[in-house]
């Protein structure tokens, strides 16, 4: 099964040069020359040292991939021990046979602690949200940002690919000051980003955890040939988008929401929301009509709420317009429907 990775084209330069310097720092730690790796990524020394420079996903993939092989360390010097080439592929293989994303992430957290205890993954689930956090067990020094960002992108990229869906983050937090290249964070995480937090974490709707994994071992073999691009480019399709829109509309209960209001609740631009709904063969207008009907039917079947109040709950401006719409949906007035149900 092919995998979708990005809303932006791979040629767009979004990865900050600071992460390139993180790779170069790994070479310094091991006393090696990064020239060949920089050449593979077509990254000049001037670009690598630029404070506001950017490289494309393809450039960073070539650079980091070569460095991981040459240094035989997929952690690129972050930890107190090397993680040999193929380590994260092994982690993916241990997780991909899980029946759903929650089990896969629990395996990821447990198995990653067998690789290193320098940084521990933790999954927490509340009433509505799931949180993947990183607990630092040692001083990561100058590589702290590069390490924490990449580890969260590793697990997020794998999760999106495994369930074939974007996972819309509600928040991302990091324990370091806002970096000069802060503008890249909304692209690789979400718009709601906070720095100087008490730890590194990403937060998302817990319903993603129940999604089944859709990938086979053959799919995994194919993905691992270009896995690094999943760490720098956002996944495109959101299997839960339609249900998330329905939930926002249901929770409004009488408040009239415009497209901007709904998109804001989803942490998306209005244009992106409309485009992704089209990709799922629906529209905000259709989902509004569907939600109004469901709310109205639910209240009528309860049998006690006045028709005028039901019209308000369903998002109609008055009882007359509600009755007209309800008749078009069912062929009966709200009162007739209630009487028949009784």
C-alpha positions, 0 to 999 in steps of 0.5 A: 500500500503506498503511503501519503506523506505531505501537504507540501511538496518535498522540494519546499525547504522547511527543515531548519539548518539548526537540525543540519548542525545537529547532524554535524555535531554527531560527527564531531562527537565521534571524531569524524568528518561530515563532508561526505554526508553534507555532500550527499545532502547537497548542503553547503557549509554556508547553508549549514551555519546559516541561522535562518537557512532551510533545507528540503525534506529530500536534502535532510533525508539524504544527509541524515540517512548517510550520517546514521549509516556512516556513524552506525547510530540512528540516535546521531549522538543523542544518547549514552550509547549508539543505536545501530542502523536499523534500530528504529526499523526494528521498533516499527516491526515490533509495533506494526502487528498491534491490533490498534494504535493504542497497543502499538504506542504502548509497545513503542514506549516499552520497547524504546526503553529497552534501547535506551533509558536516557529518554523515556516515552510515556503514553497517557490517556484522559477522558478526551485526550491522549498524550505522548510525552518524553521524560529526560533521564540525562542532560542532552546538552546542545542536542536537546532540541534536535533530539526531542523534536526528532523523537516526537516526529518519529513516533508521530510519523510512524503512527500516522503511517501505520493507521494511514491517517493524519493525527491532528495535534491539539498541542505540542509543548517543549521544555526549551526556549522558543528557537529562532526557527520557531516558524517551522514548528506549526508545519511539523507539529501544530499551530498550538505550540508552547515553549519553556514547558515542563516537558516535551509532549504532543496531545491529540484526540484519544479516538485516534488510539482506536484506529486499526493498523492497516499496514503489512510487513511488505508495506513496512519494508517499502516505508523504511526505504524513505522513513526519514521524510515522515519526520519532517513532513506532515501526513495528509489524510485524516481518517477521523476528520469527518467525525471530529467535525460532527463532534464540534457541531454536536457540542455547539447545541444551539450556537450557530457555527461558521466555517471559521469557527469549526476550522478553529476548533480543529486547529486547521485553516478554513481552506484546508478543512474544506479541501480535506472534507472534499477528499472524504466526499463530503462538505461542511454543509452536508455535515451540518444538515446531518447533525441538525437532523440527528440532534432534532430526532434525538430530542423528539424521541425523548418526547419532553422537550418543547419543539421551539427548544429543539429548534434552538438546540438543532441550530435553527433561528426559529421554529418555522424554519426548523419544521420546514427543514424537518418535513423535507428530511422525513416527510413529517412535521416534528410533532407528527414524527414525535407522535409516530415514535410514541 
